[in-house]
Every structure is written in C-alpha cells, then in structure tokens.
Amino acid sequence: MRVATRWGSHEEAKRPVFFLILTLFSPLLNAATYIVPSDDELVRSADSIVMVTIESKHSYLDEKGLILTDHICRIERSIKGNAPERTIVITEAGGSVGNLARAVSSSPVFTPGERTLVFLEKLAPNRFRTLSGELGKFSFVLDSDSRQLLVRGASEGEIFGWNVAGERHTERARRADAFLRYIEELLEGAEPGVGYIQDDDSPLVKFGNDSHVTMGGNDYLTLFTIQGNTRGGRWPGGSREMKSIGTQTGVGNLATSIGIANGAWNGAPGATIALSYGGVGPAEVTAETHYSQPPPDGLSYMFFDRPNSGPLAGSVVGQAEIWVSSDTHQNGADTYFTAIDCDIIVEVGFTGSQFQEILAHEKGHCLGFRHSNVPSGGQVSSSNAALMLSSLNGNGAVLEDWDREAAAHVYGSGAAPCTPPSISSHPQSKSIVSGNSTNLSVTASGTGPLTYQWYVGSKG
C-alpha cells in the first residue's frame, strides 16, 4: 500500500459519505479513509490556524449545481496566518437545499455555537476550507474529570485510516493547553516536545440532544434534515446496481472482490438487500467528470485505482457519498427519505481482504447505515464490533451482530429490539473453607447470548 503523506488541491466537487455531530441532527455523516499526517506536518501545511466559534451556517447550490455550506465563524484567537477580520467563512461540501441533501464524508460537520480549533486552506480573501477535510478540525470537549481536551472526530466518529508508516491509525485526544503551546513553539522555530497526548481513556462528556427516543429503523441510519424533517435515507426495496470505473492494481479479480463485498450484505438474514455488480461502466465516465456534474444522475459508480488528486486530494484515500430526496416511503412502521444516488472511490494501493472490507463498509454507507459506534440525535444502538465500525476491524467483508440487526430493521420486516440484560437473582454470599469448592449461580434475562464474568476484588 502506498502510504506517503499527500497534500493537494481539495476539489469542492468531492463527493464522499459523511458524519453526524453530537449536538444536532445534520445532513452529514459516514466515513472517509485517510493517510493521517503527523501533527507537525498539519501545522506546517496550514495557511491559517485559528480558534473559532461557529455563529451560523447556510447551504446553497454553486454554479455546478452542487450543494455547499458556508459557516460564519467568529475568531477567538489567531495562531497562524493573518486574520484581521473578526469573522471568517469556512466553506464545506455538502448540506441540504430544497428537497435534496448531499453528504460528503471528508467534510467535517460544524454546528452553530460550537467552539473549535481549525487548520485551514485559503480559498479567497476571508474564505477558507478545512485542510484535508475532517483532519483539520479539533473540537473543544471536557472529559469526566473536567479537563479540556481537543478531539478530532468528536462529532463524526473515529478517524478512519493509517499513518504514514502504513500502521492502523489510532486517534488520541490532545490536552488543549499543551497542544496549543506545541503549535506556537513549532511555528516559532523551536523543537517542542510532544507531551500533549491524553494518556488515559477518561470518557468524554457528551453534549446536546441525547434523548434516547425509540427511532425504529432510523436508529441505524445516517440522519438527514430536509425541510425541517429528520430521518434516515433508504433505497426502496433494497436493490442497487453499481458499475466499476477502472481496475484496482494488485486485485487479480476485481469482479470477485466486488461480489464478496456485495455478498456480505445480500446474505443478511431477514433483509431484502440485493446489491449487484453492473459490470464496467462507460469509457467516457471519469471521477473528475462525474463528480463535477449537477446533482444526482441516478447512476452509481465505484471508481478504483484513483490517484491522490481531484476527488481524493489531500490525505483522503477512500470515500463514498449518498444523496437523498425529501420523497418518503414506508417500511413497516418506519418512514424514510428516499436514497437516489451513491458513489464510491478507492485510491490505488488497497488489496486483498482489506480492500474487500473497505468496499463492503462503504457499500454499507451507500445503503444508508451509520457508524455502529456513533449513535446521535436520540439513536441508542451502539457496537464496537461491526463491519460498520468507524475504523477497520480487520475481519474482512463480514457482517457482525450490529450489521445484521441494522439490515433486518431497515431492509426487512424489522428485527425484535434488543432487551437490555438484567439480573433477577444474584449469587448468594457463602463462606468457603480453603481447599474446598462451591457453586455460584445467577439468573439473568435479556437478548442473548449472555456472558458472565466472575471476579474477586475490583471489577475487571
């Protein structure tokens, strides 16, 4: 796999999948894949680094008919670059206009009232976009011990990808004051230490809407807000054909790998998902031309072996996008927006089961599914063991319990909701003579399988 860090022009026409912030419903959710640069590379590459509060945002159609969103940001502190104005504009791809919503995985989500540290690329006087998508946004959050941290991906889920050495990336929180000092010292030409990484896993304090409303199948989906209504997007009937553009170097039989990725979802029990491979797409279709067309053409493509330029510029190496309309349809008792377009792009260098897992994961986003470990806006189901986890689990294109449950709810008759485990009869205290044994028993209920851990002393 090619793992050099890359920086390049970031096209406004970039069209991946997306994410959802903790505070409010948003039309952006899901996941791009990255080669994650080091912090010092990010600092040196940014045109501007500022601390801002998001005051407002506005979505609109650009001259190509693509949806963009402008965020008006009040500057709290300028760390790098000239920022003479009190406010700046950060423009990101995606948003909701009229009866359509567009979601772009590499574009970070900003919510009015949010305070954030951003690494920016200049577009025009007083107008910027984040550097390398969501890699350039750090949110101010508190942990359970009231320590202020800067967290990347706090609103979208984990950063999904690898570092420049080809190792799976592990995103860690940064202590806010220490990280800001590091940036300033680096810009002054010093060689600062890197002692700003949070060295424990204290839980973050969530903010905003966490109402735990029963949402049916929408609990498992990326949530969109169109014309004041919020729900997930779904393909009526569960069928979708995708054609391929290009081949993937190192993948001997691309059709077989596509079939494995499709088959993971097509085999979901109790679901009517029917993903299919439509063969090689037209020779005249390229990622550059397709991603600069007016809003959705209804054709879904998988673009393979892409260089890190155009739609994949910057540190993004894999992404998907889904468009939905305000037209609604029912499945069982649940109401959904109607998905109308989705495309996937994968950069050159991914092969084998890793390639198949990435492809199956992005196809899950094309089906409308969110990350299994990032519930938002009243969603309650969560799992750290799923194909739709926000980082690769290394198991290949294989569905796990959360994925199967999501598929049955959204594209089937609806799986029975999980019943939380509860203990109705605890073990009785007993005195045991050294060298002897005794039996301990417990009576528990809930959706199985249930497992038990017996321990002496502190839990765990």
C-alpha positions as CSV (number, residue, x, y, z in Angstrom):
1,M,0.0,0.0,0.0
2,R,1.3,3.5,-0.9
3,V,1.5,5.5,2.3
4,A,3.3,8.7,1.6
5,T,1.6,11.8,3.1
6,R,0.0,13.8,0.3
7,W,-1.3,17.4,0.1
8,G,-3.0,18.8,-2.9
9,S,-5.9,20.8,-4.2
10,H,-9.2,19.8,-2.5
11,E,-12.0,19.9,-5.0
12,E,-15.3,21.4,-4.0
13,A,-16.8,18.7,-6.1
14,K,-15.5,16.0,-3.8
15,R,-18.4,13.6,-3.1
16,P,-18.0,11.0,-0.3
17,V,-20.1,9.8,2.6
18,F,-20.5,11.5,6.0
19,F,-21.0,12.0,9.7
20,L,-23.3,13.4,12.4
21,I,-22.5,15.8,15.2
22,L,-23.4,15.1,18.8
23,T,-25.4,18.2,19.3
24,L,-28.0,18.3,16.5
25,F,-29.3,16.4,13.6
26,S,-27.2,17.0,10.5
27,P,-27.3,16.1,6.8
28,L,-23.7,14.8,7.0
29,L,-22.5,11.5,8.5
30,N,-20.3,8.5,7.5
31,A,-16.6,7.9,6.7
32,A,-13.7,8.8,4.5
33,T,-10.5,6.8,4.7
34,Y,-7.2,8.7,5.3
35,I,-3.5,8.5,5.4
36,V,-3.1,10.6,8.5
37,P,-0.2,13.1,8.6
38,S,1.7,13.9,11.8
39,D,0.6,17.0,13.7
40,D,3.8,18.9,12.8
41,E,3.0,18.3,9.1
42,L,-0.5,19.5,9.6
43,V,0.8,22.7,11.3
44,R,3.3,23.5,8.6
45,S,0.9,22.9,5.7
46,A,-2.0,25.0,7.0
47,D,-2.4,28.5,5.6
48,S,-4.2,29.5,8.8
49,I,-4.8,28.1,12.2
50,V,-7.5,29.7,14.3
51,M,-9.8,29.1,17.3
52,V,-13.3,30.0,16.3
53,T,-16.9,29.8,17.4
54,I,-19.5,28.8,14.7
55,E,-22.1,31.6,14.6
56,S,-24.3,30.4,11.7
57,K,-24.4,28.3,8.5
58,H,-26.1,28.5,5.2
59,S,-26.4,25.8,2.4
60,Y,-26.7,26.7,-1.2
61,L,-26.2,25.5,-4.8
62,D,-22.9,26.5,-6.5
63,E,-22.6,27.2,-10.2
64,K,-22.3,23.5,-11.0
65,G,-25.5,22.7,-9.0
66,L,-23.5,21.1,-6.1
67,I,-24.6,21.7,-2.6
68,L,-22.1,23.7,-0.4
69,T,-22.4,25.1,3.1
70,D,-20.9,28.4,4.3
71,H,-20.1,28.6,8.1
72,I,-19.8,32.1,9.6
73,C,-17.1,31.8,12.3
74,R,-16.2,34.3,15.0
75,I,-12.4,34.3,15.6
76,E,-11.4,33.9,19.2
77,R,-7.7,33.5,18.6
78,S,-5.4,33.6,15.6
79,I,-2.4,31.3,15.9
80,K,-1.1,31.2,12.3
81,G,-1.8,33.4,9.3
82,N,-3.2,36.8,9.1
83,A,-6.8,37.1,10.4
84,P,-7.5,40.8,10.5
85,E,-11.3,40.3,10.4
86,R,-13.5,39.4,13.3
87,T,-15.2,36.7,11.3
88,I,-14.2,34.3,8.5
89,V,-16.2,32.0,6.3
90,I,-15.4,28.2,6.2
91,T,-16.9,26.6,3.1
92,E,-17.5,22.8,3.0
93,A,-19.1,20.5,0.5
94,G,-22.5,19.0,1.4
95,G,-25.7,20.2,3.1
96,S,-29.4,20.4,2.4
97,V,-31.1,22.6,-0.2
98,G,-34.7,22.4,-1.3
99,N,-35.8,18.7,-1.5
100,L,-32.2,17.3,-1.7
101,A,-29.4,16.6,0.8
102,R,-25.8,15.9,-0.2
103,A,-23.4,14.3,2.3
104,V,-19.6,14.3,1.9
105,S,-17.5,12.1,4.1
106,S,-14.3,14.1,4.2
107,S,-16.1,17.3,5.1
108,P,-16.3,18.0,8.8
109,V,-19.6,18.9,10.5
110,F,-19.8,22.3,12.1
111,T,-22.8,23.3,14.3
112,P,-23.8,26.8,15.4
113,G,-22.5,27.5,18.9
114,E,-19.6,25.0,18.6
115,R,-16.1,26.1,19.6
116,T,-13.3,24.5,17.6
117,L,-9.6,24.8,16.5
118,V,-9.3,24.6,12.8
119,F,-6.4,24.2,10.4
120,L,-7.4,25.9,7.2
121,E,-6.6,26.2,3.5
122,K,-7.3,29.6,1.9
123,L,-9.8,29.8,-1.0
124,A,-10.2,33.6,-1.3
125,P,-9.8,36.6,1.0
126,N,-11.5,35.8,4.2
127,R,-12.8,32.4,2.9
128,F,-11.3,29.1,3.8
129,R,-11.9,25.3,3.9
130,T,-10.5,22.8,6.4
131,L,-7.2,21.3,5.5
132,S,-7.6,17.7,4.5
133,G,-11.2,17.6,5.4
134,E,-12.0,16.5,8.9
135,L,-8.3,16.1,9.8
136,G,-8.2,19.8,10.1
137,K,-10.9,20.2,12.7
138,F,-10.4,19.7,16.5
139,S,-13.3,20.1,18.9
140,F,-13.0,21.5,22.4
141,V,-14.6,19.0,24.8
142,L,-14.4,18.1,28.5
143,D,-13.6,14.7,29.9
144,S,-15.3,13.3,33.0
145,D,-12.6,14.9,35.2
146,S,-13.4,18.4,33.7
147,R,-10.1,18.5,31.8
148,Q,-10.3,20.5,28.5
149,L,-9.3,18.4,25.5
150,L,-9.0,18.9,21.8
151,V,-10.6,15.9,20.0
152,R,-10.6,15.2,16.3
153,G,-13.6,13.3,15.1
154,A,-15.6,14.1,18.2
155,S,-18.7,14.7,16.2
156,E,-18.1,12.3,13.3
157,G,-16.6,9.2,15.0
158,E,-13.1,7.9,14.8
159,I,-10.6,9.0,12.2
160,F,-10.6,6.0,9.8
161,G,-7.2,5.1,8.2
162,W,-3.5,4.6,8.6
163,N,-0.4,6.6,9.5
164,V,2.5,7.4,7.1
165,A,4.2,4.1,8.1
166,G,1.3,2.0,7.0
167,E,0.1,1.2,10.5
168,R,-3.5,1.5,11.5
169,H,-4.1,5.0,12.9
170,T,-5.2,5.4,16.5
171,E,-6.7,8.8,17.2
172,R,-6.0,10.2,20.7
173,A,-7.3,13.2,22.5
174,R,-4.9,16.1,23.0
175,R,-4.7,18.2,26.1
176,A,-5.8,21.6,24.9
177,D,-3.3,24.0,26.6
178,A,-0.4,21.7,25.9
179,F,-1.3,21.2,22.2
180,L,-1.7,24.9,21.6
181,R,1.7,25.6,23.2
182,Y,3.2,22.9,20.9
183,I,1.7,24.6,17.8
184,E,3.0,28.0,18.9
185,E,6.5,26.7,19.7
186,L,6.7,24.8,16.4
187,L,5.8,28.0,14.5
188,E,8.4,29.9,16.4
189,G,11.1,27.5,15.0
190,A,11.6,25.6,18.3
191,E,11.6,21.8,18.5
192,P,8.9,21.3,21.1
193,G,8.2,18.1,22.9
194,V,5.1,16.1,22.1
195,G,3.8,15.6,25.6
196,Y,0.3,16.8,24.8
197,I,-1.4,13.4,24.2
198,Q,-4.0,12.5,26.7
199,D,-2.6,9.3,28.4
200,D,-5.8,7.9,29.8
201,D,-9.2,7.0,28.5
202,S,-11.5,9.1,30.7
203,P,-14.9,9.3,29.0
204,L,-15.8,12.5,27.2
205,V,-18.8,14.5,28.4
206,K,-21.5,14.4,25.7
207,F,-23.4,17.5,24.9
208,G,-26.6,18.3,23.1
209,N,-29.5,16.1,22.2
210,D,-29.3,12.6,23.8
211,S,-33.0,11.9,24.3
212,H,-33.0,8.1,23.7
213,V,-36.2,8.2,21.7
214,T,-37.2,5.0,20.0
215,M,-36.5,5.5,16.3
216,G,-37.1,2.1,14.8
217,G,-35.0,1.5,11.7
218,N,-33.9,5.1,11.7
219,D,-31.8,4.2,14.8
220,Y,-29.3,2.5,12.4
221,L,-29.1,5.1,9.7
222,T,-27.4,8.4,8.9
223,L,-29.9,11.1,9.7
224,F,-30.7,13.9,7.3
225,T,-32.7,17.0,7.9
226,I,-34.6,18.2,4.9
227,Q,-37.2,21.0,5.1
228,G,-37.4,20.6,8.9
229,N,-37.9,16.8,8.9
230,T,-35.3,14.5,10.2
231,R,-34.9,10.8,9.2
232,G,-32.6,8.3,7.6
233,G,-32.3,7.6,3.8
234,R,-33.1,4.2,2.4
235,W,-33.4,2.5,-1.1
236,P,-36.9,1.3,-1.6
237,G,-36.8,-2.5,-2.0
238,G,-33.1,-2.7,-1.1
239,S,-31.8,-3.2,-4.7
240,R,-28.9,-1.2,-6.1
241,E,-26.6,-1.8,-9.1
242,M,-23.2,-0.2,-9.2
243,K,-20.8,-0.2,-12.2
244,S,-17.0,-0.1,-11.9
245,I,-14.7,2.5,-13.5
246,G,-11.1,1.4,-13.7
247,T,-9.4,-1.5,-12.1
248,Q,-7.6,-1.9,-8.7
249,T,-3.8,-2.6,-9.0
250,G,-3.0,-5.8,-7.1
251,V,-6.5,-7.1,-7.2
252,G,-6.4,-10.0,-9.6
253,N,-10.2,-10.5,-10.0
254,L,-12.0,-7.3,-9.3
255,A,-15.4,-8.8,-10.0
256,T,-14.8,-11.4,-7.4
257,S,-13.9,-8.8,-4.7
258,I,-16.9,-6.7,-5.6
259,G,-19.1,-9.9,-5.3
260,I,-17.6,-10.6,-1.9
261,A,-18.4,-7.1,-0.7
262,N,-21.9,-7.3,-2.1
263,G,-22.5,-10.7,-0.8
264,A,-21.8,-9.7,2.8
265,W,-24.9,-7.5,2.7
266,N,-27.0,-9.7,0.3
267,G,-26.7,-12.5,2.8
268,A,-28.0,-10.6,5.8
269,P,-30.8,-12.7,7.3
270,G,-34.3,-11.3,7.3
271,A,-33.3,-8.5,4.9
272,T,-34.2,-7.9,1.2
273,I,-30.8,-6.3,0.2
274,A,-29.9,-7.0,-3.3
275,L,-26.6,-5.2,-4.3
276,S,-25.4,-6.1,-7.8
277,Y,-22.4,-5.5,-10.0
278,G,-23.4,-4.0,-13.3
279,G,-20.0,-4.6,-15.0
280,V,-17.7,-2.0,-16.4
281,G,-19.1,1.5,-16.8
282,P,-18.9,3.7,-19.9
283,A,-15.3,4.6,-21.0
284,E,-16.2,8.3,-21.1
285,V,-17.1,8.4,-17.4
286,T,-14.2,9.5,-15.1
287,A,-14.2,10.5,-11.5
288,E,-13.4,14.1,-12.4
289,T,-16.3,14.5,-14.8
290,H,-18.8,12.5,-12.7
291,Y,-18.0,14.4,-9.5
292,S,-18.4,17.8,-11.2
293,Q,-21.9,17.1,-12.7
294,P,-25.1,18.7,-11.4
295,P,-26.8,16.9,-8.6
296,P,-27.5,13.2,-8.8
297,D,-27.8,11.4,-12.1
298,G,-29.2,8.3,-10.5
299,L,-26.2,6.2,-11.7
300,S,-23.9,4.6,-9.1
301,Y,-20.3,4.0,-9.8
302,M,-17.3,2.5,-8.0
303,F,-14.1,4.4,-9.0
304,F,-10.9,2.3,-8.4
305,D,-7.2,2.8,-8.5
306,R,-7.6,6.5,-8.1
307,P,-4.5,8.8,-7.7
308,N,-4.5,11.2,-4.8
309,S,-5.8,14.1,-6.8
310,G,-9.1,15.5,-7.9
311,P,-11.9,14.0,-5.7
312,L,-9.3,12.3,-3.5
313,A,-7.0,15.2,-3.0
314,G,-5.3,15.8,0.4
315,S,-5.0,12.9,2.8
316,V,-8.3,11.2,1.7
317,V,-7.7,7.8,0.2
318,G,-11.2,6.3,0.2
319,Q,-14.7,7.7,0.4
320,A,-18.4,7.3,-0.5
321,E,-21.3,9.6,-1.0
322,I,-25.1,9.3,-0.7
323,W,-27.8,11.7,-1.9
324,V,-31.3,11.6,-0.6
325,S,-34.5,13.4,-1.6
326,S,-37.4,14.5,0.6
327,D,-39.7,11.9,-1.0
328,T,-40.6,9.5,1.7
329,H,-41.6,5.8,1.8
330,Q,-42.6,3.3,4.4
331,N,-41.1,0.0,5.5
332,G,-43.2,-1.5,8.2
333,A,-44.0,1.2,10.8
334,D,-41.0,3.3,9.8
335,T,-40.8,6.3,7.4
336,Y,-37.6,7.1,5.5
337,F,-36.3,9.6,3.0
338,T,-35.6,8.0,-0.4
339,A,-31.9,7.5,-1.4
340,I,-31.4,8.4,-5.0
341,D,-27.6,8.3,-5.7
342,C,-24.4,6.9,-4.2
343,D,-20.8,6.6,-5.4
344,I,-17.6,5.1,-4.0
345,I,-13.9,6.0,-4.7
346,V,-10.9,3.9,-3.6
347,E,-7.3,5.0,-4.0
348,V,-4.6,2.9,-5.6
349,G,-2.8,0.6,-3.2
350,F,-5.5,-1.3,-1.3
351,T,-5.7,-5.1,-2.0
352,G,-6.9,-8.4,-0.5
353,S,-9.3,-8.7,2.4
354,Q,-8.5,-5.1,3.4
355,F,-9.8,-3.8,0.1
356,Q,-12.9,-6.0,0.3
357,E,-13.6,-4.8,3.9
358,I,-13.2,-1.1,2.8
359,L,-15.5,-1.7,-0.1
360,A,-18.2,-3.6,1.9
361,H,-18.0,-0.8,4.6
362,E,-18.6,1.9,2.1
363,K,-21.4,-0.1,0.5
364,G,-23.0,-0.1,3.9
365,H,-22.9,3.7,3.9
366,C,-24.4,3.6,0.4
367,L,-27.3,1.6,1.9
368,G,-27.7,4.4,4.4
369,F,-26.1,2.8,7.5
370,R,-24.2,5.0,10.0
371,H,-21.2,4.0,12.1
372,S,-22.1,1.4,14.6
373,N,-20.2,3.1,17.4
374,V,-21.5,6.7,16.8
375,P,-25.2,7.0,17.8
376,S,-26.6,10.6,17.6
377,G,-29.7,12.6,17.9
378,G,-31.7,10.1,20.0
379,Q,-30.2,7.0,18.5
380,V,-29.4,4.3,21.0
381,S,-27.9,1.2,19.4
382,S,-24.1,1.0,19.6
383,S,-21.4,-1.6,19.0
384,N,-17.6,-1.7,18.8
385,A,-17.7,-5.0,16.9
386,A,-19.2,-4.4,13.4
387,L,-18.3,-4.1,9.8
388,M,-19.8,-0.5,10.1
389,L,-17.4,0.4,13.0
390,S,-15.7,3.7,12.2
391,S,-12.3,2.0,11.9
392,L,-11.4,-1.2,10.2
393,N,-11.8,-4.3,12.4
394,G,-9.6,-6.5,10.2
395,N,-12.2,-9.2,9.8
396,G,-12.7,-8.6,6.1
397,A,-16.1,-8.2,4.4
398,V,-18.1,-9.9,7.1
399,L,-21.3,-8.7,8.9
400,E,-21.4,-8.9,12.6
401,D,-24.4,-8.7,15.0
402,W,-25.0,-5.0,14.8
403,D,-24.8,-5.0,11.0
404,R,-27.3,-7.9,10.7
405,E,-29.7,-6.3,13.1
406,A,-29.5,-3.0,11.2
407,A,-30.1,-4.8,7.9
408,A,-33.1,-6.7,9.3
409,H,-34.6,-3.5,10.7
410,V,-34.2,-1.2,7.7
411,Y,-34.5,-3.7,4.8
412,G,-36.6,-6.4,6.4
413,S,-39.7,-6.8,8.5
414,G,-37.8,-5.4,11.4
415,A,-35.8,-7.4,14.0
416,A,-37.1,-7.5,17.5
417,P,-35.4,-4.8,19.6
418,C,-32.7,-5.9,22.0
419,T,-33.8,-6.3,25.6
420,P,-31.1,-4.9,27.9
421,P,-29.6,-7.6,30.2
422,S,-30.8,-7.7,33.8
423,I,-30.1,-9.9,36.8
424,S,-33.2,-11.1,38.7
425,S,-31.3,-13.4,41.1
426,H,-27.8,-12.6,42.3
427,P,-25.3,-15.1,43.8
428,Q,-25.7,-15.7,47.5
429,S,-22.8,-15.0,49.8
430,K,-21.0,-18.1,51.0
431,S,-18.1,-18.9,53.2
432,I,-15.7,-21.4,51.6
433,V,-13.1,-23.3,53.6
434,S,-9.6,-23.1,52.0
435,G,-9.2,-26.0,49.5
436,N,-12.9,-26.6,49.1
437,S,-15.2,-25.5,46.3
438,T,-18.8,-24.3,46.0
439,N,-21.3,-23.4,43.2
440,L,-22.4,-19.9,42.5
441,S,-25.5,-19.2,40.4
442,V,-27.2,-16.2,38.8
443,T,-30.5,-15.8,37.0
444,A,-30.4,-13.2,34.2
445,S,-32.6,-12.2,31.3
446,G,-32.2,-10.2,28.1
447,T,-31.5,-10.7,24.4
448,G,-28.9,-13.4,24.2
449,P,-26.3,-14.6,24.0
450,L,-25.5,-13.6,27.6
451,T,-22.0,-13.9,29.1
452,Y,-20.9,-13.8,32.7
453,Q,-17.6,-12.7,34.4
454,W,-16.8,-13.8,37.9
455,Y,-14.1,-12.0,39.8
456,V,-12.6,-11.3,43.2
457,G,-11.8,-7.7,44.2
458,S,-12.4,-4.9,41.8
459,K,-14.4,-5.4,38.6
460,G,-12.3,-6.4,35.6
